[in-house]
Amino acid sequence: MTVALPASRIADPAQAPALRWGVLGPGRIAEAFATSLRAHTRQVLAAVGSRNAARGAVFAERHGIPAVHGAYEDLVADPAVDVVYIATPNPFHARCALLAIEAGKHVVVEKPFAMDADEAQRVAEAAASRGVFAMEAMWPRFLPATDVIRQVLGAGSIGDIHAVSADLGEYFAPDPTSRLFDPALGGGALLDLGVYLVSFASFALGGLERAAPERVIAAGSLTETGVDAQVSIVLQGEGHRHAHLFTTLEARTPTSAFVTGTRGVLEVHAPFYLPSAITVTPHGGDAATVRFAQHRPEDALCFEAAEAARQIADGRTESPLMPLAETVRIMRTLDAVRAELGP
Ligand SMILES: NC(=O)c1ccc[n+]([C@@H]2O[C@H](COP(=O)([O-])OP(=O)(O)OC[C@H]3O[C@@H](n4cnc5c(N)ncnc54)[C@H](OP(=O)(O)O)[C@@H]3O)[C@@H](O)[C@H]2O)c1
């Protein structure tokens, strides 16, 4: 027996209605985002906002962006901008999102959406009361591969789900000046990498989409700068479904993910956040594999932008693929992990 794997239902990003984007915080990920939009969509990069106008001008020049603002306040006030992509370090996400929302702009906010659940909730409430769209830029959610996983799990092809296991570790040379190692810039494995794991567990376990885990267990260690270096997490969700997650800044890990059900196993081939392939193996049956074309963030970030553009054009204030309530719940789980790790 083999499971017939469905086709992705995600539309070509090039078909999404063109919105005018303002890029707030032209750093490393903003570079990949802008490159992806230019390569794969009709989205318009209308303006960039930097704390330093000269830095903004270099980014604008590279991406053919017509307007440069030397202050974030000016970017969010720009009438030529429909939606602001927020790509500052973690501790500034909520503040920048609120700035844009108060100016009446839609927002797509880099992961993690905020530093904790209370902050995330404040942004969600502000967007709701202003009637603008807000979404966490949790880019794996919007990929064709993820839609195949969504359909396989939704159809019950591997039976009742019991466990998710996933790891995400990268080696970063210790550098106290890097935001990853700096507590003041929200550094640490958990918020930078671990958020992908908890988000995947929330997505794949189903139950976590509707309720926070019943139990959160975690152990970890710190870097010399005092941010979490590596963390092991066990989540127990509805119906005693488990997630086993591991993240580290100190070693490269396989970055694969497995979802185990009563009737089979779904493997998300590395890296699970940008799957090269998915294999579904029913117990006692033959494996079926489907491969995917996106191999670089520059070919993948366009999907989150296209999703935002479609939802905004349709007058919606959230994406059903990454609802704000789930983003807040994921933040609450991360809060619980941090509480387990201690002060
Ligand atoms: N989706 C993904 O795959 C992915 C990958 C990497 C990072 N991220 C997320 O994206 C965010 C940015 O990460 P990044 O790696 O792009 O960071 P980065 O290269 O350091 O860029 C961050 C930008 O934020 C602005 N900024 C505002 N206040 C700042 C401050 N106090 N210190 C430093 N920069 C400040 C800076 O732009 P101006 O000074 O010019 O305004 C800077 O260029 C993080 O939240 C991270 O979690 C996502």
The ligand as an SDF file (V2000), in Angstrom:
LIG
                    3D

 48 52  0  0  0  0  0  0  0  0999 V2000
   12.5650   34.6130    8.1140 N   0  0  0  0  0  0  0  0  0  0  0  0
   13.8250   34.2580    8.2390 C   0  0  0  0  0  0  0  0  0  0  0  0
   14.3130   33.3000    7.6540 O   0  0  0  0  0  0  0  0  0  0  0  0
   14.7150   35.0630    9.1100 C   0  0  0  0  0  0  0  0  0  0  0  0
   16.0930   34.9130    8.9790 C   0  0  0  0  0  0  0  0  0  0  0  0
   16.8980   35.7400    9.7310 C   0  0  0  0  0  0  0  0  0  0  0  0
   16.3350   36.6360   10.6160 C   0  0  0  0  0  0  0  0  0  0  0  0
   14.9930   36.7230   10.7480 N   0  0  0  0  0  0  0  0  0  0  0  0
   14.3890   37.6710   11.6980 C   0  0  0  0  0  0  0  0  0  0  0  0
   14.5040   38.9560   11.1190 O   0  0  0  0  0  0  0  0  0  0  0  0
   14.8210   39.9080   12.1060 C   0  0  0  0  0  0  0  0  0  0  0  0
   16.0680   40.6570   11.6760 C   0  0  0  0  0  0  0  0  0  0  0  0
   17.1360   39.7550   11.5590 O   0  0  0  0  0  0  0  0  0  0  0  0
   18.4090   40.0860   10.6270 P   0  0  0  0  0  0  0  0  0  0  0  0
   19.2730   38.8940   10.6930 O   0  0  0  0  0  0  0  0  0  0  0  0
   17.9570   40.5780    9.3120 O   0  0  0  0  0  0  0  0  0  0  0  0
   19.0660   41.2560   11.4800 O   0  0  0  0  0  0  0  0  0  0  0  0
   20.0610   42.3810   10.9880 P   0  0  0  0  0  0  0  0  0  0  0  0
   20.7810   41.9550    9.7620 O   0  0  0  0  0  0  0  0  0  0  0  0
   20.8140   42.8050   12.1820 O   0  0  0  0  0  0  0  0  0  0  0  0
   19.0860   43.5640   10.5490 O   0  0  0  0  0  0  0  0  0  0  0  0
   18.1890   44.1720   11.4340 C   0  0  0  0  0  0  0  0  0  0  0  0
   17.9140   45.5960   10.9890 C   0  0  0  0  0  0  0  0  0  0  0  0
   17.0990   46.1920   11.9820 O   0  0  0  0  0  0  0  0  0  0  0  0
   17.4360   47.5630   12.1360 C   0  0  0  0  0  0  0  0  0  0  0  0
   17.5780   47.8630   13.5650 N   0  0  0  0  0  0  0  0  0  0  0  0
   16.7390   48.6310   14.2930 C   0  0  0  0  0  0  0  0  0  0  0  0
   17.1400   48.7530   15.5580 N   0  0  0  0  0  0  0  0  0  0  0  0
   18.2820   48.0610   15.6510 C   0  0  0  0  0  0  0  0  0  0  0  0
   19.2010   47.8470   16.7140 C   0  0  0  0  0  0  0  0  0  0  0  0
   19.0180   48.3680   17.9270 N   0  0  0  0  0  0  0  0  0  0  0  0
   20.2630   47.0760   16.4640 N   0  0  0  0  0  0  0  0  0  0  0  0
   20.4770   46.5400   15.2590 C   0  0  0  0  0  0  0  0  0  0  0  0
   19.6340   46.7230   14.1950 N   0  0  0  0  0  0  0  0  0  0  0  0
   18.5610   47.4900   14.3960 C   0  0  0  0  0  0  0  0  0  0  0  0
   18.7180   47.8010   11.3590 C   0  0  0  0  0  0  0  0  0  0  0  0
   18.3850   48.5650   10.2300 O   0  0  0  0  0  0  0  0  0  0  0  0
   18.5280   50.1800   10.2230 P   0  0  0  0  0  0  0  0  0  0  0  0
   19.4680   50.5310   11.3350 O   0  0  0  0  0  0  0  0  0  0  0  0
   19.0990   50.4190    8.8720 O   0  0  0  0  0  0  0  0  0  0  0  0
   17.1920   50.7300   10.4190 O   0  0  0  0  0  0  0  0  0  0  0  0
   19.1710   46.4320   10.8880 C   0  0  0  0  0  0  0  0  0  0  0  0
   19.6570   46.4220    9.5740 O   0  0  0  0  0  0  0  0  0  0  0  0
   14.9650   39.1450   13.4100 C   0  0  0  0  0  0  0  0  0  0  0  0
   13.7850   39.3110   14.1580 O   0  0  0  0  0  0  0  0  0  0  0  0
   15.1210   37.6970   13.0080 C   0  0  0  0  0  0  0  0  0  0  0  0
   14.5340   36.8070   13.9310 O   0  0  0  0  0  0  0  0  0  0  0  0
   14.1850   35.9700   10.0000 C   0  0  0  0  0  0  0  0  0  0  0  0
  1  2  1  0
  2  3  2  0
  2  4  1  0
  4  5  1  0
  4 48  2  0
  5  6  2  0
  6  7  1  0
  7  8  2  0
  8  9  1  0
  8 48  1  0
  9 10  1  0
  9 46  1  0
 10 11  1  0
 11 12  1  0
 11 44  1  0
 12 13  1  0
 13 14  1  0
 14 15  2  0
 14 16  1  0
 14 17  1  0
 17 18  1  0
 18 19  2  0
 18 20  1  0
 18 21  1  0
 21 22  1  0
 22 23  1  0
 23 24  1  0
 23 42  1  0
 24 25  1  0
 25 26  1  0
 25 36  1  0
 26 27  1  0
 26 35  1  0
 27 28  2  0
 28 29  1  0
 29 30  1  0
 29 35  2  0
 30 31  1  0
 30 32  2  0
 32 33  1  0
 33 34  2  0
 34 35  1  0
 36 37  1  0
 36 42  1  0
 37 38  1  0
 38 39  2  0
 38 40  1  0
 38 41  1  0
 42 43  1  0
 44 45  1  0
 44 46  1  0
 46 47  1  0
M  CHG  2   8   1  16  -1
M  END
$$$$
